[in-house]
Amino acid sequence: MVIKKIFSNSGIYVISVIFNKGLNFALLPVLTAYLSKKDYGTLSLLMAITTIASVYVGMFPSSFVINKYYSYGKEKIAEYIGNLFILVSITYLVILFVLLLFQNILLPANLDHKAFLLFLVSLYALFSMSFTFIDTILQIEKNAIKFSLLQTFQSVSSVSLALLLIIEFSAGWKGKFYAELAVLSLVFIYTIWYIIKHNYYKASFNISYLKELWFFLFPLTFNVVGLFLMGSIDRIFIGHFLGLKDVGIYAIAIAMAMVINIVYDSIMKAIRPFLYELFALQTQESKIRAMKLTYIYLLGCIVIFISYILLLPYVFHIMINEKFNAALTYIPYLALSFTFEGIRKIFSAYLTYYNHVKIIALSTVIAAILNIVLNYFFIQTYGIMGAVISSLICFGLLTIFNIVYVSNKIKIPFLLKQRIG
């Protein structure tokens, strides 16, 4: 029954996320036709800044909620969420201050209204955090239908508004950025309403809760930042050594390869609540079932990667303007990097639940530092392919480390003979 439910929810999550992300993916022909390579590079840079800002606005509070919900229960989690509201407010103000302080470093000199743009970036980060949070609540409820409806509203509204701004009003890269910001603001309002209405919020100020939240969430930010650097620092080096046109080509390659990561993320959305429920039972049978579920996921990753590679050439030439054809060379290798990351995700779930968050942070930071070093030298030597090779090496090593660490320290029953402890 559990496996059937997982497959059912996974199917809904995958179809929903692929459809909705696919709408943004469908924008690529418009973006590549209406935006110059420089414009696309500018949009990519702004979104990169937004991504890292969103890490520290609340420090991914949804990770604490889904990890602790099955141990603490809804009533106690509501008190933690009350304290999370305080934490989010404080971190938002800090991030806004930092963005404005370093505006001349973060954005190129020829970009106008830098302070205003970074204020919008801070709002985008806050709203994105809320979207992730409500997604997590719906995952906990195992409400795949409501999840898909919310995803569909966000993506259809964003794409429709973006097309209007880009095509009818010639808004360029701003059309996509402003469209997503406007729709996410509505999601932010809905998130607040939903949390309060469904009793996930209880006004609370508890120093011990805030300390627990801090010590759980802060180390995980290094994991997220490390992954972000591994996925984004290459664009900064490409822009510096090769130019914004090459950033545009590489950004298209990343966007195409990201499709496979979206699939892995969608499946994990369905699997993670069941995994944590099984972990919370703390029986030998539940641990064996958790490992069997892991095997199924790993097999799925292999099948998905092979299918993706077979379909890639046909989809690419349909979706992407010919001026970006050079990107096709890099996509299979980037897809393999994301497959390594997809495999790592499920082992990271073990580490998070068993409170090995510091090792997650440390390993990811080390991998990110290695990625920076490799990118610095490889991009100068091999061009864009240098960035691709760097990502492949670092994601591969990080995944291998996670598997080895989990098998040795948590003792997952790889051959269903050992015990989890």
C-alpha positions in Angstrom: 0.0 0.0 0.0 2.9 2.4 0.9 4.7 1.7 -2.4 1.4 2.1 -4.3 0.8 5.5 -2.6 4.4 6.6 -3.3 4.1 5.7 -7.0 0.7 7.5 -7.1 2.0 10.6 -5.4 5.3 10.4 -7.4 3.3 10.3 -10.6 1.3 13.4 -9.7 4.4 15.2 -8.5 6.4 14.4 -11.6 3.6 15.2 -14.0 2.7 18.4 -12.1 6.3 19.6 -11.7 7.3 18.7 -15.3 4.2 20.3 -16.7 4.7 23.5 -14.7 8.4 23.7 -15.0 7.9 22.7 -18.7 5.9 25.9 -19.1 8.9 27.9 -18.1 11.0 25.6 -20.2 8.6 26.4 -23.1 9.6 30.0 -22.7 13.1 29.2 -23.9 12.2 29.6 -27.6 10.7 33.0 -26.7 13.6 34.0 -24.5 16.2 32.9 -27.0 14.4 34.7 -29.8 13.6 38.0 -28.1 16.5 38.3 -25.7 20.1 38.8 -26.8 22.8 36.7 -25.3 23.8 39.6 -23.1 20.2 40.0 -21.8 20.0 36.3 -21.1 23.2 36.6 -19.2 21.9 39.5 -17.1 18.8 37.6 -16.2 20.9 34.5 -15.3 23.1 36.7 -13.0 20.1 38.2 -11.2 18.5 34.8 -10.7 21.9 33.5 -9.3 21.9 36.3 -6.7 18.3 35.6 -5.9 19.0 32.0 -5.3 21.8 32.6 -2.8 19.8 35.3 -1.0 16.9 32.8 -0.7 19.2 30.4 1.2 19.6 32.8 4.1 16.1 34.3 4.2 14.8 31.9 6.9 17.7 29.4 6.1 15.3 27.0 4.4 12.9 26.6 7.3 10.9 23.9 5.4 13.8 21.4 5.9 13.3 21.6 9.7 9.5 21.2 9.5 9.5 18.1 7.3 12.4 16.5 9.2 10.8 17.0 12.7 7.1 16.9 11.9 6.7 13.1 12.4 8.7 13.2 15.7 7.2 16.3 17.2 3.6 16.3 15.9 1.6 19.1 14.5 0.8 21.0 17.7 4.5 21.3 18.7 5.6 22.1 15.1 3.1 25.0 15.1 5.0 26.6 18.0 8.3 26.1 16.1 6.7 27.8 13.0 5.7 30.7 15.2 9.4 31.1 16.1 10.3 30.6 12.4 8.3 33.7 11.6 10.7 35.6 13.9 13.7 34.0 12.3 12.6 34.7 8.8 11.9 38.4 9.6 15.4 38.9 11.1 17.2 37.1 8.3 15.3 39.0 5.6 16.4 42.3 7.0 20.0 41.1 7.3 20.0 39.9 3.7 18.5 43.1 2.4 21.2 45.1 4.2 24.0 42.9 2.8 22.6 43.1 -0.8 22.5 46.9 -0.6 25.9 47.1 1.0 27.6 45.1 -1.8 25.4 46.3 -4.7 28.4 47.6 -6.7 30.2 44.2 -6.4 27.2 42.0 -7.1 25.9 43.9 -10.2 27.9 45.2 -13.2 28.5 49.0 -13.3 26.4 49.5 -16.5 23.3 48.1 -14.9 20.9 50.9 -13.8 18.9 51.2 -10.5 21.0 48.6 -8.7 19.6 49.4 -5.2 16.0 49.0 -6.4 16.8 45.8 -8.3 18.4 44.3 -5.2 15.4 45.2 -3.1 13.3 43.3 -5.6 15.8 40.4 -5.4 15.3 40.4 -1.6 11.5 40.2 -2.0 11.9 37.5 -4.6 14.0 35.5 -2.1 11.4 35.9 0.6 8.5 34.9 -1.6 10.4 31.9 -3.0 11.1 30.8 0.5 7.3 30.9 1.3 6.6 28.9 -1.9 9.0 26.2 -0.8 7.4 26.3 2.7 3.9 25.8 1.5 5.1 23.0 -0.9 6.6 21.3 2.1 3.4 21.6 4.1 1.4 20.0 1.3 4.0 17.2 1.1 3.6 16.5 4.8 -0.1 16.3 4.2 0.6 14.0 1.2 -1.8 16.3 -0.7 -0.4 15.8 -4.2 -3.5 17.2 -5.8 -3.4 20.5 -3.9 0.3 20.7 -4.5 -0.2 20.3 -8.3 -2.9 23.0 -8.3 -0.7 25.5 -6.5 2.2 24.7 -8.8 0.0 25.1 -11.9 -1.3 28.5 -10.7 2.2 29.8 -10.1 3.6 28.6 -13.4 0.7 29.4 -15.7 0.3 32.8 -14.2 4.1 33.6 -14.4 4.5 32.3 -18.0 1.4 34.1 -19.2 2.4 37.4 -17.7 6.0 37.0 -18.8 4.9 36.4 -22.4 2.7 39.5 -22.3 5.5 41.7 -21.0 8.2 40.3 -23.3 6.3 40.1 -26.5 3.7 42.9 -26.3 5.6 45.4 -24.1 9.2 44.5 -25.2 10.2 44.3 -21.5 13.2 42.1 -22.3 14.7 40.2 -19.3 12.7 42.3 -16.9 9.5 40.8 -18.3 10.3 37.4 -16.9 11.8 38.6 -13.7 8.9 41.0 -12.8 6.2 38.4 -13.9 7.6 35.8 -11.5 8.0 38.3 -8.7 4.3 39.4 -9.0 2.9 35.9 -9.0 5.2 34.8 -6.1 3.8 37.7 -4.1 0.4 36.2 -4.4 1.7 32.8 -3.3 3.3 34.5 -0.3 -0.1 35.9 0.8 -1.7 32.5 0.3 1.0 30.7 2.3 0.4 33.0 5.3 -3.3 32.4 5.1 -3.0 28.6 4.7 -0.6 28.2 7.6 -2.8 30.2 10.0 -6.1 28.7 8.8 -4.9 25.1 9.1 -3.4 25.6 12.5 0.3 25.3 11.5 1.0 28.6 13.3 1.0 29.3 16.9 2.3 32.7 18.1 5.4 31.9 20.2 8.7 33.4 21.3 10.9 30.7 22.7 14.6 31.1 23.0 15.3 27.4 23.2 13.2 26.8 20.1 15.1 29.6 18.3 18.4 28.0 19.3 17.3 24.6 18.1 16.2 26.1 14.8 19.5 28.0 14.4 21.7 25.0 15.2 19.7 22.8 12.8 19.2 25.2 9.9 22.4 27.2 9.9 24.7 24.2 9.1 22.4 23.2 6.3 22.8 26.6 4.7 26.4 25.7 3.9 25.1 22.7 2.1 22.7 24.8 0.0 25.3 27.5 -0.6 27.9 24.8 -1.5 25.5 23.3 -4.0 24.6 26.8 -5.3 28.3 27.6 -5.8 28.8 24.3 -7.6 25.9 25.1 -9.9 26.5 28.9 -10.3 30.1 30.0 -9.7 30.9 28.6 -13.1 28.8 31.3 -14.8 30.7 34.0 -12.9 34.0 32.6 -14.1 32.7 32.1 -17.7 31.5 35.7 -17.7 34.9 36.9 -16.4 37.1 34.8 -18.6 35.0 34.3 -21.7 32.2 36.9 -21.8 28.4 37.3 -21.3 27.6 35.6 -24.6 29.3 32.4 -23.4 27.3 32.8 -20.1 24.2 32.8 -22.2 25.2 29.6 -24.1 26.1 27.9 -20.8 22.9 29.1 -19.2 20.9 27.4 -21.9 22.8 24.1 -21.4 22.1 24.3 -17.6 18.4 25.1 -18.3 18.1 22.0 -20.5 20.0 19.7 -18.2 18.0 21.0 -15.2 15.0 19.2 -16.5 16.4 15.9 -15.3 17.0 17.4 -11.9 13.4 18.6 -11.7 12.3 15.0 -12.2 14.5 13.7 -9.4 13.3 16.5 -7.1 9.7 15.7 -7.9 10.1 12.0 -7.0 11.9 13.0 -3.8 8.9 15.2 -2.8 6.8 12.0 -2.8 9.4 9.7 -1.2 10.8 12.0 1.6 7.6 12.0 3.8 7.4 8.2 3.7 11.1 7.8 4.4 10.8 10.0 7.5 7.7 8.2 8.7 9.6 4.9 8.4 12.6 6.3 10.2 10.4 7.6 13.0 9.0 4.0 13.6 12.5 2.9 14.6 11.8 -0.8 13.9 14.0 -3.2 12.0 11.2 -3.8 9.5 10.7 -0.1 8.9 14.4 0.4 8.3 14.5 -2.5 5.8 11.5 -1.0 4.0 13.2 2.4 3.9 16.3 0.8 2.2 14.1 -1.1 -0.3 12.5 2.3 -1.2 16.0 3.7 -1.6 16.8 0.9 -4.1 13.7 1.6 -6.2 14.7 5.3 -6.3 18.2 4.6 -7.4 17.1 2.3 -10.2 14.6 5.0 -11.3 17.5 7.5 -11.5 19.4 5.3 -13.9 16.3 4.7 -16.1 15.5 8.4 -16.2 19.0 9.4 -17.2 19.2 6.9 -20.1 15.8 8.0 -21.3 16.8 11.7 -21.1 19.9 11.2 -23.2 18.0 9.3 -25.9 15.3 12.1 -26.2 17.6 15.1 -25.8 18.7 15.7 -29.4 15.1 15.8 -30.7 13.8 18.0 -27.9 16.7 20.4 -28.1 16.3 21.3 -31.8 12.5 21.8 -31.3 12.9 24.0 -28.2 16.1 26.1 -28.7 16.9 28.7 -31.3 19.8 27.7 -33.6 22.1 30.5 -32.3 22.4 28.5 -29.1 23.3 25.1 -30.8 26.7 25.1 -29.2 24.9 24.4 -25.8 23.9 20.8 -27.0 27.5 19.6 -26.6 27.6 20.2 -22.9 24.1 19.0 -21.8 24.7 15.2 -21.5 27.6 15.8 -19.2 25.6 18.3 -17.1 22.7 15.9 -17.0 25.1 13.2 -15.6 26.2 15.7 -12.9 22.6 16.3 -11.9 22.0 12.5 -11.9 24.9 12.2 -9.3 23.1 15.0 -7.4 19.8 13.2 -7.7 21.4 10.0 -6.2 22.9 12.1 -3.4 19.6 13.5 -2.4 18.2 10.3 -1.0 21.3 9.6 1.1 21.2 13.2 2.3 17.7 12.4 3.6 19.3 9.8 5.9 22.0 12.2 7.1 19.5 14.9 7.8 17.1 12.7 9.8 19.9 11.2 11.9 21.2 14.7 12.6 24.5 14.5 10.6 23.8 18.0 9.3 27.3 19.2 10.0 28.9 16.5 7.8 26.4 17.5 5.1 27.6 21.0 5.3 31.3 20.2 5.6 31.4 17.8 2.6 29.4 20.2 0.4 31.6 23.2 1.3 34.8 21.2 0.5 33.2 20.1 -2.8 32.3 23.7 -3.5 35.8 24.9 -2.8 37.2 22.2 -5.1 34.7 23.3 -7.7 35.8 26.9 -7.5 39.5 25.9 -7.9 38.8 23.6 -10.8 36.6 26.2 -12.6 39.2 28.8 -12.2 41.8 26.8 -14.0 39.7 24.6 -16.3 37.6 27.4 -17.8 40.8 29.3 -18.8 42.2 26.1 -20.4 39.1 24.4 -21.9 36.5 27.1 -22.1 32.9 26.2 -21.3 33.8 22.5 -21.3 36.1 23.3 -18.3 33.0 24.3 -16.3 31.2 21.1 -17.3 34.2 18.9 -16.3 34.5 20.7 -13.0 30.8 20.1 -12.2 31.0 16.4 -13.2 34.0 15.8 -11.0 32.7 17.6 -7.9 29.1 16.2 -8.0 30.5 12.7 -8.6 32.9 12.9 -5.6 30.3 14.4 -3.3 27.8 11.6 -4.1 30.4 8.9 -3.6 31.3 10.5 -0.2 27.7 10.6 0.9 27.1 6.9 0.0 30.3 5.8 1.8 29.6 7.9 4.9 26.0 6.8 5.2 26.9 3.1 4.8 29.7 3.4 7.4 28.2 5.7 10.0 24.5 5.1 9.8 24.9 1.5 8.7 22.1 1.3 6.2 21.5 -2.4 5.2 22.8 -2.2 1.6 22.3 -6.0 1.2 19.5 -6.0 3.7 21.8 -7.8 6.1 23.1 -4.9 8.3 21.2 -2.7 10.6 20.4 1.0 10.7 21.5 2.7 13.9 
